[in-house]
Amino acid sequence: MKKIEWEKKFHIGVEIIDKAHAKLFKIINKLIDLSNNPNTAKHTCKEMVKYLEAYSMAHFSEEEDYMRSIRYSGYARHKQVHDNFRDQTLVSLKKELERSDYSQTAVQHLIVVMQSWLTEHIMKMDQAIVKKAVEQKELHCSGQISLISRAVSRAMLDVFQTEVKLVNADYKGRTIGDGFYCYQCYDIESQIRLRLLLGVEKPLFLHGASRIYGKREVMHNDTLTAEAILPVFEPLFSHMGKFFQGEAEHELDTDNLLDKDAFRTDFMKGHPCSLLFGSKLGYFIFCYRTWRVKSPDSKTVAKTPPEPL
């Protein structure tokens, strides 16, 4: 059987989904290798089929979480396609495998169906998710990028004494080197709440920290405590809060800090403006999203925005 190779055309631009799709291609190709080998034990094929099923279902759930996070209008239809594949197509294929005791023919039939379904699903339905997300981004962020870029540049010069340049106005969460991540929420005009999400690559962050604590103390200390990290973020958020004319909901504390996994989770909730800046010392990530609150003094609204603007 002919394998399918992971190609650029299958990328949709959402890292967590692209990685899962690439993994599915590898699993299917591994199953092809097993099915082509007449000496492969049936138990081995059976276990690989189980793994393929389990990973596919986990990916469906992850993809559906992402669609809900960006309030994708085609979510219901997309989920129905997932459900139909799980409850009908996959059930039928599994019955065929069991009746044939995992024969080479039945295994290869499953592979053909999986290859066809996966490639078509990615090219049509999954690409549609990204198209909608791009349209939302253009609606929310158009005309603001240059202003925000200038504000970020001023903040980095003032706080870090470092020049930064916008290198990606449509940052999709690509992995950078080790870094530090933090968020802050603000109340701004017209009953709007703002959430900023910042990330600073480690060499750049340590350079900024050295201005606050002194080079001798910081540059040789790779394990800064949370209490030592916050004062580096505070002036950055202060600059950006002034730019948006917002009042911070509370002072930064350790709960505002995020590790890389928490940052990925937060980022996947969707940000209409996600910018990546570069410098000689490392990358700086700037993301924001806004949502409406019921009343100006409503402090009980969840920090996760219920309705992005």
N, C-alpha and C positions, 0 to 999 in steps of 0.2 A: 504493500500500500504506500501511496505517496504522502509524505508529510506536508504539513502546512507550516510555513515559517513566519515568525513574528516580524512584521514589516512596519515601516513608518506610517503607512496608510491606515493601519489599525489603531493608531494613537488617537485618543479623543482629547488629551490635554489635561486630564484629571489624574494625578499621579497614582493615587491609591487604586483607582479603577484600572488604569493601564497596567499596573503591576499584576493585578489579579488576572487580567486577560492574558498577559504574557505567561503567567504560571499555568493557566489552563491549556495554552498551546503546548507547553512542555509536558504536561501530564498526558495529553492526547498523543503526542509524538512518542512518549515512552510506551504507551499502550500499543502503538503501532509496532514498535520494535518487538514487544512481547508477542503480539499476534502473528508476526511474520516468522517467528522462530518456532518450528514444530516441536522443539524440545522443551518449550516453556510449560511449566506445570500449570494445570487449570487453577489450582489454588492461588498462584501468583497473579494470574489474570483477574481472578475474582476479587482479590484484595485491591488491585489497582483500579478496577471499576468502582469499588466502594469508595476509594479515595477520591476519584474523579467526581462522583456524585456528591460526597460530603463537601468538597471544595467548591463545587458549583453552587450548592445551596447557600454556603457561607457568603460567597460572592454576591449572589442575588440579594441577600439581606443587606450587605454593605452598600450595594448600589442603590437599593431602595432608600436606605438611610440618607444617602447623599441627595437623592431627588427630593425627599421631604425637606431636607435642610435648606435647599434653594427654592422651595415651593414651586417645583416644576409642574407646569400645568398639564403635562401629559403623563403624570405619575400613575393615575388609575389604569390607563390603557397599558402602560409599560409593565406594571405589576401583574396585570392579567395575563400578559404574554409569559412572564416568568412562571406564574401559577399553572398555566396550561402546559408548559413544558414539564414542570415538576410532576403534576398530577395526572397527565395523560401520556405525553410522549415518553417520558422516562419510565413510567410504570409499564407501558407496553414493551419497551426495550428490555427491561429487567425480566419480565415474564418470558420473553423469547430466550434470554440467556439461561434462565433456570430450566426451561423445557429442554433445551439442547445441552444442558450440563456444561455451559460455557464453551461451546464449540468455537473453533476458529472462525467459522462463517458468521455466527451470531455476534461475536466480539467485533469483527470487522464491520458488520452492519451498524452496530452502535457507534463505532468510530466515524463512519461516513455521515451518519445523522448528526453527530455532535459537531463535526467539522463544518458541515453545511449550515447548521443552525447558528453556531457561534459566530462564524464570519459574517453571515447576513445580519444577525442581530446587532453586531458591533457597527457595521457599516451604515445601517439604517436607524435603528431605534436609539442606540447609545450615542451616535453622532448627533442625533436630534436634541439630546439633553444639553450638549455643549453649545449648539447653535442658540438655544433658548437662553442659556447662561450668558453667552456673549451679548445677546440682545439686551438683557437686563443690565449688564455691566455698562454698555454704551449709553443706556438711558440714564443710569444713576451717576456715572463718573465723567461723562462728557463735559469738557470745558473746565474741569477742576484740576486736572492732572498737572498742568503747568504751574498753577498757583500753589498746590500742595508741594510740588517739587522744590519750589523756591523756599517755602517754609521749612521743609526738611533740611535743605542745604544750609539755611541760616542756623537752624538748631544744632546741626552737626559741627558747624564751624565754631559756634559759641561754646558748646558743651565739650566737644571732642577735639577741637582745633584741627579738624580733618575735612577735606573737601570730598564730597560724594557726588556721584553722577547717576541719574536715572538710567538703568540698563534694561529694564523690562517694565513696561506700563501695563502688562497683563500677566502678572506673576501668578502661577498656578500651583505654588507650593513645592517647587522643586527643592530637594534636599541641599542644604548648605553645610559647611563644616560645623563643628561643635559651636554652640552659641548659647545665648541667654534670651529668655522670652518673658514678656510681661504684658498685661492688659490694664486698661483703666476705662471707666465709664464716666460720662458727663451728662449733665442736664443742660440743654441748649434751648434756644427760643422756640416758641410755638408748640410746646408740649412734645418736644422731640428729644429722645435720648440717643447719645452717641457712644459707641464702643470702639476704642483704638486697640490694635494688636500690634506690638512691636517685637522685632527680633534683631539681635545684634550678634554677628559672628565673633567668636572668642577673641582673636587677636585685636580686632577693632574695639571690643568692649574693654579689654585690659588696658588698651591705650587710653581710653576715656577714664577708666578707673584710676589710672596712674596720676591723672591731673587732680583728682580729688584726694587720694591717699598718699601720693608720693611714689615715685618709681621704685625706690628701694624696697618698699613694703609690698607693692602690688605685682610688679612685673615678674617676681620670683615666686608668686603664690598662685598656683593654678586652681586652688580649691576655695574660692571665696564663699563665705557664708551668705545666707539669704539676706541677713541684716546689712551686709556689706554691698550686696548687689543693688538693693533698692535705691540708695542715694545716687547711683549712676543713672537710673531710669527716671528719677523724679524730675530733674531739669528738662529732660526730653519731653515728658508728658506736660510739663508746665508750658513749654514753648508751643506745643501743638494745641493745648487747651485754649491758649490765648488766640491762636489762629482761628479756631472754630468758635471762639467767644462762648466757651462752655465752662460751667462750674463743676468741678470734680465731685462725684458723689461722696467720696471719702478719701482719706489719705491712703497712699499705697501701703500695703502690708504684705506679709509673706503669702497670703492667699492669692495675691495678684500675679505671683510668679508662676510660670508654666515650664514643665520640662518639654523635651522635643515631642513626645507622644501627645501630651495635652495640647501643645500648640497645633499639631496636626489635626486633632479632633476639633478644636475651636475653628481652625481655618476651613475645615470641610463644611462648616455651617453656612458658608457663603459670605463673601465680602464684595460689595459692588465696586470697591476700589482697593486693589491689591498691587502694590508697587515694590519693585526690587531696586535698591541702589547699590552701586559698587564704589569701592575706594581702594587705595593701595594696601590697606590693612585688612579689608574684608567686606562682607555684605551687610546691608541694613534693610530690614523688611518693614514696610509700613502698610497696614491694612485698616480699613474702617467700615463700619456699618451703622445705620441709624434705624430707629423705630419709634412709633408713636406711643405715648403713655396716656392713660385715661384722664389724668388731671395733672396740673403743674406740680402739686405737692405729693404725688403718688410715689412713695418710696418702697412699696411692697411689690412692684412689678418685677418679674424675673429678669435677671441680667441677660439671659438669652433672649434676643429680640423675637417677639411673636409675629411681627409684621414689618419686614424690611421695607424701607421707602425706595 
